Amino acid sequence: MRQRLKCSNVAEKSAPKYRGCAEPDENKPEIKSWTVQLSEMLPSDKAFEEVCGFRLGDLKSYEKFVALMYRSTNPASLGVARALFGLCMVIDIVEERGFSDIDLKWGDPMTCHFPLIHGMKPPRLPWTIALYTLMWLGAGGIMIGFSFKLACGCFLLPYWYFFILDKMNWNNHSYLYGVVAILFWGTGANKYFSLDAKSYKSGDNSVPLWNYFILKFQFFALYFLAGLKKSSKEWLDGYAMMNLSRHWVFDPFKVFLSTDQIDFLIVHWFAFLFDLTVGFWMLFDRTRLPAMVFCTSFHLMNSRLFHIGMFPYVCLATMPLFCHVDWPMKIKGWFVGRSKCDLQSNQVPDENQHKNQCYNRIGKSMEQSDNFISKEKKYFSGEAASKTETQSDAVETSDDERNQEDSNASKYQDDSMEESDHHNCFSKQEQKELNGKSTPVHPKHAHGRKKRLFRKLNVTKKQKTVVGLLLFHVFMQLFLPYSHFITKGYNNWVPGLYGYSWDMMVHSWDTILVVIKIHDNVHNEDHYLDPQAWVQGDRWSKHGDMVKQYAHCLKDNLMSERQKALKTGQQPSVADHWARLSNNLSIYIDVWCSLNGRFLQRVFNPKLDLLTAEWHPFQPVSYLMPLMTQFSSYRNKLDEIQRAVYSWSNYTDVLFVADYPGMELENYIDRDLSNVTLTVLEGQVIYTEDDWQQGVTISKGNHLEISPGKFHNVQTISFHPACLMYTFTNGTKQRLEREGYIFQAMERRIEPPEKPKDVFPILKEMRYKLNAWKRTLGHIADAFFYFAYDVPMLRRVQVN
């Protein structure tokens, strides 16, 4: 009967189309479901836990994942990372945030700034110094771990205020600092290596695992997203960072590679592979050490190659977050001795390690209990098959299997008895919390078989909310770099905003010419303005939103200067000059720029008045000229032409220009340039000079010699864009050599006195940093005397 039931059950389950009981085919392979096959392909829980630090079962439900995120963890590594990050921010505020030159950066009320929220104005200089001082003190509090939560707030609020106040200073690492500071604010990073650590009791000096998870993710995303951005054709073809191999940091590679090979293989391809994969290598124990060696070398090279402030050092300071959480305790053991190290480690890590072992033991017991209960359910259903309506689902168990289950039951019962000892793993407060959050299930006897005691640990709503916010942060960090299809108004030839794009060094800009024309509509007069007027830097010239902000700032400043000249009674010539300027102005800006080695071309339409042009953050920039991607393949040919022109002499140079149909290029050739020739590579143009009555048409492949010292006009008349090439000779140096000035100076030994050279260039850099700190303290003292005693403040003024 048993054999018949078993055979019938197998036949009904495995071959329902057969009506009889077929003999089982022992040679027929067993058919497994895809879930069983997938589970067999995955590593075991033990092997997975050894590699990743957690079990696959911890990801099966949201509650289990929340419990994993709140697993008690040693705060040692987190505390050291917090202190090093705070130190980097203390230095960064003085240098890259500009505290040492705050009077130049924020002191002039007429300086044009570019806030994210249009209309925002910076505070007056004394209040700016006060906010910077508050931010600086907050960074110091983060470093030493004193009043940590308050220090984070004092640092973050001014930091993000000034970050939003001027987009000119935006870059990826400045955005990273603000995000990392927010993440540190929510952690318990002050429970180790801090002044606040003394206030924590011995039973409350651990941190949830999510403190490490979210920070490690942030820096993993930094590398991985940068690698994804470098997967573009522009980077992999080697056009983004050309001629970088000339720097001395690449000298060791020049032994076996040429400069072009270094630019292509080391700068572009190695950087791409490094950013894309280094985050994965640092996650695992076996690959972490070589990955950290490469990572350290990479960041130290970047610190010499680029002016990026403390960014390489912040990455180095937070890199140990990927190591074991107790690594500071191990290093401490080398210095304080084994006995004292054991005494100290017993206070923190051993207790936490004991707790983790208890959690693992509870989890293992729960897993064994689930297996035993499932087997019990199968056995009971098999025994009751003749008494219930579910006979098709009954499974008969052999005597050997039953004995094995009985022995396992006794084993599980023995393990369940150990639950009474689990309370020794926790403090009284934790026992109270666990007892309040758990629902114990006591063993019950069913047909002589026992079920072990197990408890189901629940998580609170607050914990679920916190983990939900962390997952939302993860999603936003992965979404924002590719969200530029929403914020179209901040895009130019490449997606922006630059702050959170992570496209570090992917795009190389070369700005040759910026023309600002102010047209007085009342008097029909044109005025030209210096593109460096009332602005610091030239990043504004490549972004449509900042170009429009600059145009409005120029008009406000011009009207302010006009009113000032009329009221103060300046010289008649100056007053008359400003008095003739009406309120009805139009501003046109023409920017010529090259992206990643392409032709020079216009960025914005020079025929549109930027004061009246429409701009919206979610609409494409209406006055942006499209990038001529159809000529991207020309770059190889341009490189060949450039090499050929350089071979003519030591003084020859070349310039490549492209323009759209109907556009006119007005250019002036300096008298120091000679042998100037204009060649048309694509399209057709009309060339005219100021004293010409009629222009000359130049077609593709033809050229024309140009006289220096004159303005000329080149108009594109073809239906497609025209590509031009200017070749010229720099006559200044050539004339000096021809007239023999250098040779005569050598004969007469007329040599200027040489400035003393620094034996160690790093000493010069250290002196500069020391002077910056002195200026910073001076600014704080000036602001203090201003607020306390109303002493007027002095500030420096930039002179071109």
Summary of the structure (lengths in Angstrom):
residues: 800
radius of gyration: 36.3
end to end distance: 104.1
largest distance: 122.5
contacts: 2289
relative contact order: 0.08
helix: 55%
strand: 12%
